[in-house]
């Protein structure tokens, strides 16, 4: 196996990874992505925008208050305060990096309002194509930065640990086969795990890779049970992933309607109506669909108020599905969208293994609590990406470590993996989805164990060395590993809070005002809880 050397390695090329790589420049950085180019991941598809207290009369403390309210009691208040205070500077930094935010004729930022925000504080770029505009701008900067080496179509298969700290990582390259990189500082910025569910707005590459890498290496994960289902994915049969209809539409006046396409869905359900927190809206849609089959979103009030230019992606999405949003309401459904949990990190992005860092959706900072406030995700990716990179640069670098032997990753033909992956995702949707109970969660755990065993048997019978086969096998193994831990923590949390709804425990419990952690070793998974105060220095150097 070929061995390489690096000072800093970043795994993942979404907004968090790109921000971190640019912050480390001119230090030499290796940026790894399993996709064909660095314009991949969920950041590219984000529509809603970036929340920041930059409007007249708005304050970071008000942004923090809305974030805490949406988080249903489980946000880390210190982490929230640090994030919201950094919001205005994050917007300024992105503008300096070439992001062209939407402005009015006088050059002032145009701010929108989204669910659970007390005022208009969401900045957009290119209307509802904010994620694309931001990622493309930063990707261009990365390509123009000589100190950043991009390794595309490269699958990280394992983190390598020596004497209790990071020593490097094993990988498989499409053009170079298996290799290992010796590196004392590794950042995971791999995004979320939306690919676990049958209905998702996430791209296919969102398979929980960073979480699986970290937990197999011995790091602690946190808050895995909290998966946010976006209320308004466009319901298109056979489409994967489901197209997202941004919450900004409802912020501009779009209305959710019952199955008759006439009656407002949220009337009398919540004081904020269509702009209620996402968990409330998603459950209301789910209930109406269960009872009457359909829920619709009427985009026409938003299009009339803001103009078609404000929502080009939403209009294009509807038209591609054969729907005319100017003429009729369109069908929507909740879909797995954003994971509030992740790798347990301190306020500077350090994980519980020295030398390992995480930022963006893969990290568990405590900012989002049990339910993320709309448009806080791109903000966190930008702020945490830069902050964690600065920490990596300043932390003491240890003396060279022996690189442990890395096992060659087995493969499975993608066509053989596909039915296993489909069954796993269906199980997660049915039993670990928007509504949960103990019976379904135990059934999911049993089935997930079976999928893991089936994968191991398939790998042993027909190991493959091609990049596609290795990627298919590693992604499926990661999905099975993390799916099981999500179900396990959901079974353990015997209450309903935020995005975690237990039909057999419908009320929130004060005793559960704690965050769940999980680590895995030879004896299996070990669950624990921690308080809400900001974590200290988790991984002592």
C-alpha positions as CSV (number, residue, x, y, z in Angstrom):
1,X,0.0,0.0,0.0
2,X,1.4,3.4,-1.0
3,X,2.1,5.8,1.9
4,X,1.8,9.6,1.7
5,X,2.6,12.4,4.1
6,X,0.5,15.5,4.9
7,X,0.5,18.3,7.5
8,X,-3.3,18.8,7.4
9,X,-6.0,16.6,5.9
10,X,-9.6,17.8,5.4
11,X,-12.2,15.2,4.4
12,X,-15.2,16.8,2.7
13,X,-15.7,19.6,0.2
14,X,-18.9,21.3,1.4
15,X,-18.9,24.8,2.8
16,X,-17.3,23.7,6.1
17,X,-14.4,21.9,4.3
18,X,-13.8,24.7,1.7
19,X,-13.8,27.4,4.4
20,X,-11.4,25.4,6.5
21,X,-9.0,24.8,3.6
22,X,-8.9,28.5,2.7
23,X,-8.4,29.5,6.3
24,X,-5.3,27.2,6.6
25,X,-3.7,28.7,3.5
26,X,-0.8,29.2,2.9
27,X,-0.2,26.1,5.0
28,X,-0.2,22.9,2.9
29,X,-3.5,21.1,3.0
30,X,-4.9,17.9,1.4
31,X,-8.6,18.2,0.7
32,X,-10.3,14.8,0.1
33,X,-13.7,14.3,-1.5
34,X,-15.3,11.1,-2.8
35,X,-17.2,13.0,-5.5
36,X,-15.8,13.8,-9.0
37,X,-15.1,17.4,-8.0
38,X,-15.2,19.7,-5.0
39,X,-18.6,21.0,-5.9
40,X,-20.4,18.2,-4.0
41,X,-22.3,17.5,-0.8
42,X,-25.4,19.1,0.7
43,X,-24.1,22.7,0.8
44,X,-24.4,22.9,-2.9
45,X,-28.1,22.2,-2.8
46,X,-29.0,24.6,0.1
47,X,-31.7,27.0,-0.9
48,X,-32.8,28.9,2.2
49,X,-29.9,31.1,2.8
50,X,-27.6,32.2,5.7
51,X,-29.1,33.6,8.9
52,X,-27.3,36.5,10.6
53,X,-28.3,39.5,12.7
54,X,-27.4,42.1,10.1
55,X,-30.8,43.9,9.6
56,X,-31.9,47.2,11.1
57,X,-32.9,46.6,14.7
58,X,-31.8,42.9,14.7
59,X,-29.3,41.7,17.3
60,X,-27.3,38.5,17.8
61,X,-29.0,38.0,21.1
62,X,-32.4,37.9,19.3
63,X,-31.0,35.4,16.8
64,X,-29.8,33.4,19.7
65,X,-33.1,33.5,21.4
66,X,-34.9,32.2,18.3
67,X,-32.2,29.4,17.9
68,X,-32.7,28.3,21.5
69,X,-36.5,28.3,21.2
70,X,-36.3,26.1,18.1
71,X,-33.9,23.7,19.8
72,X,-36.6,22.6,22.3
73,X,-34.4,22.9,25.3
74,X,-31.3,21.0,24.1
75,X,-29.1,23.8,22.7
76,X,-25.8,24.6,24.3
77,X,-26.4,28.3,25.1
78,X,-22.7,29.2,25.0
79,X,-22.3,27.6,21.5
80,X,-25.4,29.4,20.3
81,X,-24.2,32.7,21.5
82,X,-20.8,32.3,19.9
83,X,-22.4,31.3,16.6
84,X,-24.9,34.1,16.4
85,X,-22.4,36.7,17.4
86,X,-20.2,35.5,14.6
87,X,-23.0,35.8,12.0
88,X,-22.4,39.4,10.7
89,X,-18.7,38.8,10.3
90,X,-19.4,35.5,8.4
91,X,-21.5,37.3,5.8
92,X,-18.7,39.9,5.4
93,X,-16.1,37.2,5.0
94,X,-18.1,35.4,2.4
95,X,-18.6,38.6,0.4
96,X,-14.8,39.1,0.6
97,X,-14.4,35.6,-0.9
98,X,-16.5,36.5,-3.8
99,X,-20.0,35.5,-2.8
100,X,-22.5,37.9,-4.4
101,X,-25.5,38.2,-2.0
102,X,-28.8,39.6,-3.3
103,X,-29.1,43.3,-2.7
104,X,-31.6,46.0,-3.5
105,X,-31.1,49.0,-5.8
106,X,-29.3,50.8,-3.0
107,X,-26.9,47.9,-2.4
108,X,-28.4,46.8,0.8
109,X,-28.7,43.1,1.5
110,X,-32.2,41.7,0.9
111,X,-33.2,39.7,3.9
112,X,-35.9,37.1,4.1
113,X,-37.8,35.5,7.0
114,X,-38.1,31.8,7.6
115,X,-39.7,29.5,10.1
116,X,-39.3,30.2,13.8
117,X,-37.3,33.5,13.1
118,X,-38.7,36.5,14.8
119,X,-37.7,38.8,12.0
120,X,-36.2,38.9,8.5
121,X,-32.5,38.0,8.9
122,X,-31.8,35.4,6.1
123,X,-29.4,36.5,3.4
124,X,-29.6,34.9,-0.1
125,X,-27.4,34.7,-3.1
126,X,-28.9,34.1,-6.5
127,X,-32.4,33.8,-5.0
128,X,-33.0,30.3,-3.7
129,X,-29.7,29.0,-5.1
130,X,-27.7,30.3,-2.1
131,X,-25.8,27.0,-1.5
132,X,-24.7,26.8,-5.1
133,X,-23.6,30.4,-5.2
134,X,-21.5,30.1,-2.0
135,X,-19.9,26.8,-2.9
136,X,-19.0,27.8,-6.4
137,X,-17.4,31.0,-5.2
138,X,-15.3,29.2,-2.5
139,X,-14.4,26.3,-4.9
140,X,-13.0,28.8,-7.3
141,X,-10.8,30.3,-4.5
142,X,-9.7,26.8,-3.6
143,X,-8.6,26.0,-7.1
144,X,-6.6,29.2,-7.2
145,X,-4.8,28.4,-4.0
146,X,-1.5,26.6,-4.6
147,X,-1.2,25.3,-1.1
148,X,-4.4,23.2,-1.3
149,X,-4.1,19.8,-3.0
150,X,-7.5,18.3,-4.0
151,X,-7.9,14.5,-4.1
152,X,-11.2,13.8,-5.8
153,X,-12.9,10.5,-6.3
154,X,-11.1,9.3,-3.1
155,X,-12.9,7.2,-0.5
156,X,-11.6,7.4,3.0
157,X,-12.0,3.9,4.5
158,X,-10.6,4.2,8.0
159,X,-9.0,6.6,10.4
160,X,-5.6,5.3,11.7
161,X,-5.0,5.7,15.4
162,X,-1.7,5.1,17.2
163,X,-1.2,5.5,21.0
164,X,-4.6,6.9,21.4
165,X,-4.3,9.7,18.9
166,X,-4.7,10.3,15.1
167,X,-1.8,9.0,13.1
168,X,-3.4,9.2,9.6
169,X,-6.0,7.7,7.4
170,X,-6.5,4.9,4.9
171,X,-8.2,5.5,1.6
172,X,-8.9,4.2,-1.9
173,X,-8.4,6.3,-5.0
174,X,-10.1,5.9,-8.3
175,X,-6.8,6.5,-10.2
176,X,-4.4,5.2,-7.6
177,X,-6.0,2.4,-5.6
178,X,-5.4,1.9,-1.9
179,X,-3.1,4.2,0.0
180,X,-2.5,5.6,3.5
181,X,-1.7,9.2,4.5
182,X,0.4,9.8,7.6
183,X,-1.0,12.9,9.2
184,X,-1.3,14.1,12.9
185,X,-4.3,16.4,12.2
186,X,-7.4,15.3,10.4
187,X,-10.6,17.3,10.0
188,X,-13.9,15.6,9.1
189,X,-16.2,17.9,7.2
190,X,-18.2,15.1,5.5
191,X,-21.7,16.4,6.0
192,X,-24.8,14.5,7.2
193,X,-26.5,11.1,6.9
194,X,-29.7,11.9,5.0
195,X,-29.0,9.0,2.7
196,X,-30.2,6.7,5.5
197,X,-33.8,7.5,4.8
198,X,-35.9,6.5,1.8
199,X,-37.3,10.1,1.4
200,X,-34.5,12.6,1.6
201,X,-33.5,16.0,0.2
202,X,-29.8,15.1,0.6
203,X,-27.6,14.0,-2.3
204,X,-26.7,10.3,-2.6
205,X,-23.2,10.9,-1.1
206,X,-24.7,11.8,2.3
207,X,-24.1,8.4,3.8
208,X,-22.8,9.3,7.3
209,X,-19.2,8.6,6.4
210,X,-17.5,10.9,8.9
211,X,-19.7,9.6,11.7
212,X,-18.8,6.0,10.9
213,X,-15.1,6.8,10.5
214,X,-15.0,8.6,13.9
215,X,-17.0,6.0,15.9
216,X,-14.9,3.1,14.5
217,X,-11.8,4.9,15.6
218,X,-13.2,5.3,19.1
219,X,-14.5,8.9,19.1
220,X,-17.8,9.8,20.9
221,X,-20.9,10.8,18.9
222,X,-23.8,12.8,20.3
223,X,-27.5,13.6,19.6
224,X,-27.8,11.0,16.8
225,X,-31.5,10.6,17.4
226,X,-32.3,14.1,16.2
227,X,-32.9,14.1,12.4
228,X,-34.8,17.0,11.0
229,X,-37.3,16.3,8.4
230,X,-37.9,19.2,6.1
231,X,-41.6,19.8,5.8
232,X,-41.8,20.7,2.1
233,X,-40.0,18.4,-0.3
234,X,-41.8,18.3,-3.6
235,X,-43.5,14.9,-3.9
236,X,-42.3,13.4,-7.1
237,X,-42.8,9.7,-7.5
238,X,-39.5,7.9,-8.4
239,X,-37.3,11.0,-7.9
240,X,-34.3,10.6,-5.7
241,X,-33.4,12.8,-3.8
242,X,-36.7,14.6,-3.5
243,X,-36.4,18.3,-4.6
244,X,-36.6,20.8,-1.8
245,X,-39.0,23.7,-1.8
246,X,-37.2,26.3,0.4
247,X,-38.8,27.5,3.6
248,X,-38.2,31.0,2.3
249,X,-41.3,30.5,0.1
250,X,-43.5,30.3,3.2
251,X,-41.6,33.2,4.6
252,X,-42.7,35.2,1.6
253,X,-46.3,34.1,1.9
254,X,-46.7,30.6,0.4
255,X,-49.4,28.6,2.2
256,X,-49.7,24.9,3.2
257,X,-53.1,23.5,2.3
258,X,-54.9,20.3,3.3
259,X,-55.8,17.5,0.9
260,X,-58.6,19.6,-0.6
261,X,-56.0,22.1,-1.8
262,X,-58.1,24.9,-0.3
263,X,-58.1,24.7,3.5
264,X,-55.0,26.2,5.4
265,X,-53.2,23.3,7.1
266,X,-51.6,25.2,10.0
267,X,-54.6,27.4,11.0
268,X,-55.1,27.0,14.7
269,X,-52.2,24.5,15.0
270,X,-49.4,27.0,16.0
271,X,-49.2,30.7,16.7
272,X,-46.7,31.1,13.9
273,X,-48.8,29.3,11.4
274,X,-46.9,28.3,8.3
275,X,-43.7,29.6,9.9
276,X,-43.9,27.3,12.9
277,X,-40.7,25.3,13.8
278,X,-40.0,22.6,11.2
279,X,-40.8,19.7,13.5
280,X,-44.3,21.1,14.2
281,X,-45.0,21.7,10.4
282,X,-43.6,18.3,9.4
283,X,-45.8,16.4,11.9
284,X,-48.9,18.3,10.8
285,X,-48.2,17.4,7.1
286,X,-47.5,13.8,8.1
287,X,-50.8,13.6,10.0
288,X,-52.8,15.1,7.1
289,X,-51.2,12.8,4.6
290,X,-51.9,9.8,6.8
291,X,-55.5,10.8,7.0
292,X,-56.3,12.1,3.6
293,X,-53.3,11.3,1.3
294,X,-52.0,14.7,0.2
295,X,-50.8,18.1,1.4
296,X,-50.2,21.0,-1.0
297,X,-48.1,24.1,-1.0
298,X,-49.5,27.1,-2.8
299,X,-46.5,29.1,-4.1
300,X,-48.6,31.8,-5.8
301,X,-48.7,34.3,-2.8
302,X,-44.9,34.1,-2.6
303,X,-44.4,34.5,-6.3
304,X,-46.7,37.4,-6.4
305,X,-45.1,39.1,-3.4
306,X,-41.4,38.6,-4.3
307,X,-41.5,37.9,-8.0
308,X,-40.4,34.9,-9.9
309,X,-36.7,36.0,-9.9
310,X,-36.6,35.4,-6.1
311,X,-37.2,31.6,-6.5
312,X,-35.7,30.4,-9.8
313,X,-34.9,26.9,-8.4
314,X,-38.3,26.3,-6.9
315,X,-40.0,27.3,-10.2
316,X,-37.5,25.1,-12.2
317,X,-38.1,22.2,-9.9
318,X,-41.8,22.3,-10.2
319,X,-41.7,22.7,-14.0
320,X,-39.3,19.7,-14.3
321,X,-41.9,17.6,-12.5
322,X,-44.7,18.8,-14.9
323,X,-46.3,21.1,-12.4
324,X,-47.1,24.8,-12.9
325,X,-46.7,26.7,-9.6
326,X,-48.2,29.8,-11.1
327,X,-51.5,27.9,-11.7
328,X,-52.0,25.3,-9.0
329,X,-50.7,24.3,-5.6
330,X,-48.1,21.5,-5.7
331,X,-47.9,18.3,-3.5
332,X,-45.3,18.2,-0.8
333,X,-44.0,15.7,1.8
334,X,-41.6,15.7,4.8
335,X,-38.2,14.3,3.9
336,X,-35.0,13.7,5.9
337,X,-33.0,16.9,5.6
338,X,-30.5,17.9,8.3
339,X,-28.9,16.0,11.2
340,X,-28.6,17.9,14.5
341,X,-26.2,15.3,16.0
342,X,-22.7,14.4,15.0
343,X,-19.2,13.9,16.3
344,X,-18.9,15.3,19.8
345,X,-16.6,18.3,19.7
346,X,-15.7,21.2,22.0
347,X,-16.1,24.8,21.1
348,X,-13.1,24.8,18.8
349,X,-14.0,21.6,16.9
350,X,-11.8,19.1,18.7
351,X,-13.2,15.6,19.0
352,X,-12.5,13.2,21.8
353,X,-9.5,11.6,20.0
354,X,-6.4,14.0,20.0
355,X,-5.7,15.0,16.4
356,X,-9.2,14.6,15.2
357,X,-11.4,17.6,14.4
358,X,-14.9,18.0,12.9
359,X,-17.0,20.8,11.7
360,X,-20.2,21.4,9.7
361,X,-23.1,19.0,9.8
362,X,-20.9,16.0,10.8
363,X,-20.1,17.7,14.1
364,X,-22.2,17.8,17.2
365,X,-21.6,21.3,18.6
366,X,-24.9,21.7,20.6
367,X,-25.9,24.7,18.5
368,X,-29.0,23.0,16.9
369,X,-30.4,21.2,20.0
370,X,-33.3,19.0,19.1
371,X,-34.4,21.0,16.1
372,X,-32.3,23.3,13.9
373,X,-33.4,26.8,13.3
374,X,-33.8,27.4,9.5
375,X,-30.7,28.7,7.7
376,X,-28.4,28.2,10.7
377,X,-26.6,25.4,8.9
378,X,-24.6,27.3,6.3
379,X,-23.8,29.9,9.0
380,X,-22.4,27.2,11.2
381,X,-20.4,25.6,8.3
382,X,-18.8,28.9,7.6
383,X,-18.1,29.9,11.1
384,X,-17.0,26.5,12.5
385,X,-14.9,25.7,9.4
386,X,-12.8,28.8,9.9
387,X,-12.6,28.5,13.7
388,X,-11.7,24.8,13.6
389,X,-9.0,25.4,11.0
390,X,-7.5,28.1,13.2
391,X,-7.5,25.7,16.1
392,X,-5.8,23.0,14.0
393,X,-3.1,25.5,13.0
394,X,-2.4,26.5,16.6
395,X,-2.7,23.2,18.5
396,X,0.7,21.6,19.3
397,X,1.8,19.1,16.7
398,X,3.1,15.9,18.4
399,X,6.3,14.1,17.4
400,X,5.9,11.7,14.5
401,X,3.9,8.5,15.2
402,X,4.2,5.1,13.7
403,X,1.5,4.7,11.1
404,X,-0.6,1.6,12.0
405,X,-1.1,-1.1,9.4
406,X,-4.2,-0.3,7.3
407,X,-6.3,-3.2,6.1
408,X,-7.3,-3.2,2.4
409,X,-11.0,-2.3,2.1
410,X,-13.2,-5.0,0.5
411,X,-15.6,-4.1,-2.2
412,X,-19.1,-5.1,-3.5
413,X,-20.5,-4.5,-6.9
414,X,-22.8,-1.5,-6.9
415,X,-25.6,-3.5,-8.4
416,X,-25.3,-6.0,-5.6
417,X,-25.2,-3.3,-2.9
418,X,-28.3,-1.4,-4.3
419,X,-31.0,-3.8,-3.1
420,X,-29.5,-4.0,0.4
421,X,-29.2,-0.2,0.5
422,X,-32.8,0.2,-0.6
423,X,-34.1,-2.1,2.1
424,X,-32.0,-0.4,4.8
425,X,-33.4,3.0,3.8
426,X,-36.9,1.7,3.8
427,X,-36.5,0.3,7.3
428,X,-35.2,3.7,8.5
429,X,-38.1,5.5,6.9
430,X,-40.7,3.1,8.3
431,X,-39.4,2.6,11.9
432,X,-36.8,5.4,12.6
433,X,-38.6,8.2,10.7
434,X,-40.7,11.1,11.7
435,X,-42.8,9.1,14.2
436,X,-41.2,6.4,16.3
437,X,-42.1,3.8,19.0
438,X,-40.2,1.1,20.9
439,X,-41.7,-1.7,18.8
440,X,-40.6,-0.2,15.5
441,X,-37.2,0.8,16.8
442,X,-36.4,-2.7,18.1
443,X,-37.6,-4.1,14.7
444,X,-35.2,-1.7,13.0
445,X,-32.3,-2.7,15.1
446,X,-32.9,-6.4,14.3
447,X,-33.1,-5.7,10.6
448,X,-30.1,-3.4,10.5
449,X,-28.0,-6.1,12.2
450,X,-29.2,-8.4,9.3
451,X,-28.1,-5.9,6.7
452,X,-24.7,-5.6,8.2
453,X,-24.3,-9.4,8.2
454,X,-25.5,-9.6,4.6
455,X,-22.9,-7.0,3.6
456,X,-20.1,-8.9,5.4
457,X,-21.0,-12.1,3.7
458,X,-21.2,-10.4,0.2
459,X,-17.7,-8.9,0.8
460,X,-16.2,-12.2,1.8
461,X,-17.5,-14.0,-1.2
462,X,-16.5,-11.5,-3.8
463,X,-13.9,-8.9,-2.7
464,X,-13.4,-6.2,-5.3
465,X,-10.6,-3.6,-5.7
466,X,-12.2,-1.1,-8.1
467,X,-13.0,2.3,-6.7
468,X,-16.7,2.0,-7.4
469,X,-16.9,-1.4,-5.6
470,X,-14.9,-0.1,-2.6
471,X,-17.1,3.0,-2.3
472,X,-20.3,1.0,-2.6
473,X,-19.2,-1.4,0.2
474,X,-17.8,1.3,2.5
475,X,-20.9,3.5,2.1
476,X,-23.2,0.6,2.8
477,X,-21.2,-0.4,5.9
478,X,-21.3,3.2,7.1
479,X,-25.1,3.4,6.6
480,X,-25.6,0.2,8.5
481,X,-23.3,1.3,11.4
482,X,-24.8,4.7,11.9
483,X,-28.4,3.6,11.2
484,X,-28.1,1.2,14.1
485,X,-26.7,3.8,16.4
486,X,-29.4,6.3,15.5
487,X,-32.1,3.7,16.3
488,X,-30.3,2.8,19.5
489,X,-30.3,6.3,20.8
490,X,-33.9,6.9,19.6
491,X,-35.0,3.9,21.6
492,X,-33.1,5.1,24.7
493,X,-34.6,8.6,24.6
494,X,-38.0,7.9,26.1
495,X,-39.6,11.2,25.4
496,X,-40.7,13.4,22.5
497,X,-38.6,16.5,21.9
498,X,-38.0,18.6,18.8
499,X,-37.4,16.3,15.8
500,X,-37.6,13.1,17.9
501,X,-41.2,12.1,18.3
502,X,-42.1,8.9,20.3
503,X,-45.7,7.8,20.0
504,X,-45.3,5.8,23.1
505,X,-43.7,8.7,25.0
506,X,-45.6,11.7,23.6
507,X,-44.5,14.3,26.2
508,X,-41.1,16.0,26.8
509,X,-39.5,14.9,30.1
510,X,-37.4,17.3,32.3
511,X,-35.2,14.3,33.2
512,X,-34.2,14.2,29.5
513,X,-32.8,17.7,29.4
514,X,-29.5,16.1,28.6
515,X,-27.6,15.1,25.5
516,X,-26.9,11.4,24.7
517,X,-23.5,10.3,23.7
518,X,-22.3,6.9,22.3
519,X,-18.9,5.3,21.8
520,X,-18.2,1.9,20.4
521,X,-15.5,-0.6,21.4
522,X,-15.0,-4.3,21.4
523,X,-17.7,-4.8,24.0
524,X,-20.3,-2.9,21.8
525,X,-22.0,0.5,22.0
526,X,-21.8,2.4,25.3
527,X,-24.4,5.1,25.9
528,X,-24.0,8.0,28.3
529,X,-25.4,11.5,28.8
530,X,-23.8,15.0,29.2
531,X,-25.2,18.3,30.3
532,X,-25.9,21.3,28.1
533,X,-23.0,23.5,29.1
534,X,-20.3,24.0,26.5
535,X,-17.8,21.1,26.4
536,X,-14.3,21.9,27.6
537,X,-11.2,20.9,25.8
538,X,-12.2,17.3,24.8
539,X,-9.0,15.9,23.4
540,X,-6.1,16.9,25.5
541,X,-2.9,17.3,23.6
